[in-house]
Each structure stands twice: as structure tokens, then as C-alpha cells.
Amino acid sequence: MTLDLDAKKVLLRKIPHGLFICGVREGDDVNGFTASWVTQGSFEPPLVVMAVKADGSSHGIIQRTKKFSLNVLKSDQKELAAIFFKPQKALGGRFETAPFKYGILGLPILEESIGGVECELIGQVNHGDHSVFVGEVKSACLHEDVEALNLNSTGWSYGG
Ligand SMILES: Cc1cc2nc3c(=O)[nH]c(=O)nc-3n(C[C@H](O)[C@H](O)[C@H](O)COP(=O)(O)O)c2cc1C
């Protein structure tokens, strides 16, 4: 059986996605990247599922530290999302234009976001070019309950 690659691409790109900034920290090193492959995985305990590029800088940090944050962007923060997927001069450089504080688990929470959750890694699947990380939500900080940015509204695509 051969996979119809064109059909697969069209269909997988129909999956709706939000846009988030995932934050990671290892000692003095802080980093963040734009993530769209994110969903909730359980009510109790509250779990989130995120796929992370296996060759990205943040992947190893999540594996080693076993934690990550997810910041929810406002509908008008497309430019910020772009900063966090473009190459940076040095690890953490993307935060120069995005003030943050550390949450209870010591992970970056963007001050101008809707808010952020901090998660402890409880499981992972390493298979393919992204690893699927499962995190248990341990802290939640809400700044402002407004409309969130979604991938469809940006005209970008990540998927297929
Ligand atoms: C619209 C969009 C959505 C993205 N979603 C994800 C994602 O869900 N997971 C991921 O690992 N990378 C995703 N990326 C790519 C990362 O943001 C990008 O590779 C980033 O440079 C990784 O940073 P790092 O190497 O510092 O960890 C996305 C990129 C774009 C343009």
C-alpha cells in the first residue's frame, strides 16, 4: 500500500493549531521557541502533549531537565511568534524583545502573553523527526483572558 503524499499533506494541515512559546531552562541557559503541535492530553491529572523537533536546541534541554513551560500568545502577537522560530545569535537571544519572569518551576513565563503553564515531563515518544513530550501541568499563571493566536490566522503552515 502506498501513501498518497498529497492527500496526507492536505489532510494533516486541516488539524487546527494554536501558537505557543515553549520555554526551557538549564542552569543559566534559557531558551524559547514557537510551538504549534500542542494539545491537552488529560483532565486529571492535567496533561499537555507537545511535539518537539529532535534536532532543535530545546529538545535536549527538555530531555535533561524534564520540564518546560508553554506560553499562550494573544491574537495580535504574530510578530512575537515569528521572532521565536527564526534563528538566533545565541541561545536565549529571542527573549531580548520579550520580557519574562520565572515561574514556580523556574521556567520562563512571558509577561506580555495571555499567561503560561509550567509542566513536568512524565513521558515521551522518540520516533521520527519530532519527539512527543507529555507534560503534567504543575503551575498556571493567567495575565489576561483574551483571544489567543491560532496558526490558521497567520497564513503560515507547520504540518503535512
Ligand atoms: C508556525 C510554526 C510552528 C512551529 N511549531 C513547532 C512545534 O510544534 N514544535 C517544534 O519543535 N518546532 C516548531 N516550529 C519550529 C521551531 O519554532 C524552530 O525550529 C525553532 O528555531 C526551534 O528553536 P530551538 O532550536 O532554539 O529549540 C514551528 C515553526 C513554525 C514557523
The ligand as a Tripos MOL2 file, in Angstrom:
@<TRIPOS>MOLECULE
LIG
   31    33     1     0     0
SMALL
NO_CHARGES

@<TRIPOS>ATOM
      1 C1          4.3220   28.0980   12.5110 C.3       1 LIG1
      2 C2          5.4190   27.2960   13.1570 C.ar      1 LIG1
      3 C3          5.1010   26.3370   14.1010 C.ar      1 LIG1
      4 C4          6.1010   25.5650   14.7090 C.ar      1 LIG1
      5 N1          5.7700   24.5900   15.5970 N.ar      1 LIG1
      6 C5          6.7440   23.8300   16.1240 C.ar      1 LIG1
      7 C6          6.4230   22.7650   17.0210 C.ar      1 LIG1
      8 O1          5.2730   22.4990   17.3470 O.2       1 LIG1
      9 N2          7.4540   22.0290   17.5250 N.ar      1 LIG1
     10 C7          8.7700   22.2920   17.1940 C.ar      1 LIG1
     11 O2          9.6640   21.6110   17.6950 O.2       1 LIG1
     12 N3          9.0910   23.2870   16.3540 N.ar      1 LIG1
     13 C8          8.1160   24.0510   15.8280 C.ar      1 LIG1
     14 N4          8.4400   25.0520   14.9710 N.ar      1 LIG1
     15 C9          9.8580   25.2780   14.6410 C.3       1 LIG1
     16 C10        10.6230   25.9500   15.7890 C.3       1 LIG1
     17 O3          9.9600   27.1050   16.2820 O.3       1 LIG1
     18 C11        12.0280   26.3500   15.2620 C.3       1 LIG1
     19 O4         12.6440   25.2230   14.6910 O.3       1 LIG1
     20 C12        12.9020   26.9310   16.3360 C.3       1 LIG1
     21 O5         14.0040   27.5310   15.7020 O.3       1 LIG1
     22 C13        13.4160   25.8990   17.3340 C.3       1 LIG1
     23 O6         14.2030   26.5700   18.2760 O.3       1 LIG1
     24 P1         15.3680   25.9070   19.1210 P.3       1 LIG1
     25 O7         16.2720   25.1780   18.1440 O.co2     1 LIG1
     26 O8         16.0550   27.0950   19.7720 O.co2     1 LIG1
     27 O9         14.7460   24.9830   20.1170 O.co2     1 LIG1
     28 C14         7.4530   25.8060   14.3610 C.ar      1 LIG1
     29 C15         7.7670   26.7760   13.4020 C.ar      1 LIG1
     30 C16         6.7660   27.4920   12.8000 C.ar      1 LIG1
     31 C17         7.1240   28.5080   11.7360 C.3       1 LIG1
@<TRIPOS>BOND
     1     1     2 1
     2     2     3 ar
     3     2    30 ar
     4     3     4 ar
     5     4     5 ar
     6     4    28 ar
     7     5     6 ar
     8     6     7 ar
     9     6    13 1
    10     7     8 2
    11     7     9 ar
    12     9    10 ar
    13    10    11 2
    14    10    12 ar
    15    12    13 ar
    16    13    14 ar
    17    14    15 1
    18    14    28 ar
    19    15    16 1
    20    16    17 1
    21    16    18 1
    22    18    19 1
    23    18    20 1
    24    20    21 1
    25    20    22 1
    26    22    23 1
    27    23    24 1
    28    24    25 2
    29    24    26 1
    30    24    27 1
    31    28    29 ar
    32    29    30 ar
    33    30    31 1
@<TRIPOS>SUBSTRUCTURE
     1 LIG1         1 GROUP 0 **** ****
